[in-house]
Amino acid sequence: MLLDIAGRHRLELLVETGTYFGDTSAELASWFRLVYTIEAAKQLFDAAGLRFSNILNVKRYCGDSGDVLHAILPLLDGPALFWLDAHVQDYAVSGEANPILREIRAITSDAR
């Protein structure tokens, strides 16, 4: 589905919230010029570090996606596909159960 959307709209940038084990970012890294992925749980962020050590077009961020998106948006040099998949896992010690509304507010407040 993500590749279909990206292909139809010629998108080269992907922003994912909720890295988890990194399956989505790892799979899509060969299809997108740059992949930005955000993980709130430090344990998961650290574990994914090894997986992405040799995948140079994946940029990882640790923190609350509603906040970190504000740092990523100015880096986007073209239209991007946003995969908003963040939600609290057993690994997270705090945070909203589903931060999607904050993510959407962050994206739309920085709309160009």
C-alpha positions in Angstrom: 0.0 0.0 0.0 2.8 2.5 0.9 4.7 1.8 -2.2 1.6 2.2 -4.3 0.8 5.6 -2.8 4.5 6.7 -3.1 4.6 5.5 -6.8 1.4 7.3 -7.8 2.5 10.5 -6.2 6.3 10.2 -7.0 7.3 10.5 -3.3 10.9 9.9 -2.4 10.7 10.7 1.3 9.1 8.6 4.1 8.4 9.7 7.6 7.4 6.9 10.0 6.3 7.3 13.6 6.8 4.2 15.6 9.9 2.4 14.5 9.3 -0.6 16.8 11.7 -3.3 15.5 12.4 -1.4 12.2 10.7 -3.7 9.8 8.9 -1.0 7.8 11.9 1.3 7.6 14.2 -1.5 6.6 11.9 -2.8 3.9 11.2 0.6 2.4 14.7 2.0 2.6 15.5 0.6 -0.8 12.4 2.3 -2.3 12.7 5.8 -0.8 15.6 8.3 -1.1 15.3 9.1 2.6 13.4 7.4 5.5 12.9 9.3 8.8 11.8 7.1 11.6 10.8 8.1 15.2 10.7 5.8 18.2 9.7 6.9 21.7 10.9 3.8 23.6 14.6 4.1 24.2 15.0 0.3 24.4 13.5 -0.2 20.9 15.4 2.8 19.5 18.7 1.4 20.8 17.9 -2.1 19.5 17.2 -0.8 16.0 20.5 1.0 15.9 22.4 -2.1 14.9 19.9 -3.0 12.2 20.3 0.4 10.6 24.1 0.9 11.0 24.7 0.1 7.3 21.5 1.6 5.9 22.6 5.2 5.4 19.3 6.6 4.1 17.4 5.8 7.3 17.6 8.6 9.8 16.5 7.6 13.3 15.1 9.8 16.0 14.3 9.0 19.6 11.5 10.8 21.3 7.9 11.7 21.3 6.7 11.8 17.7 4.5 14.8 18.3 7.6 16.8 19.3 10.2 15.2 17.0 8.2 15.8 13.9 8.8 19.6 14.3 12.5 18.9 14.0 12.1 16.6 10.9 9.7 18.7 8.9 12.3 21.5 8.0 14.6 18.7 6.7 12.2 17.5 4.1 13.3 18.8 0.7 10.2 17.6 -1.1 6.8 16.0 -0.6 6.8 13.1 1.9 4.6 10.1 2.7 3.8 10.0 6.4 3.2 6.6 8.0 1.7 7.5 11.4 2.1 4.2 13.3 3.2 5.3 16.7 1.4 3.9 19.8 2.4 2.9 23.2 4.0 -0.5 23.5 4.9 -2.5 26.5 8.4 -1.0 26.1 7.2 2.6 26.6 7.0 3.9 30.1 4.9 6.9 29.3 3.1 8.7 26.5 -0.2 8.8 24.9 -1.8 5.5 23.9 -2.2 6.9 20.4 -0.4 10.2 19.6 -1.9 10.5 16.1 -3.8 13.7 16.8 -0.6 15.4 18.1 1.3 14.1 15.0 -1.3 15.5 12.6 -1.3 18.8 14.4 2.5 18.9 14.2 2.5 18.2 10.5 -0.3 20.6 9.6 1.1 23.4 11.8 4.3 23.3 9.8 2.6 23.0 6.4 4.3 25.0 3.7 
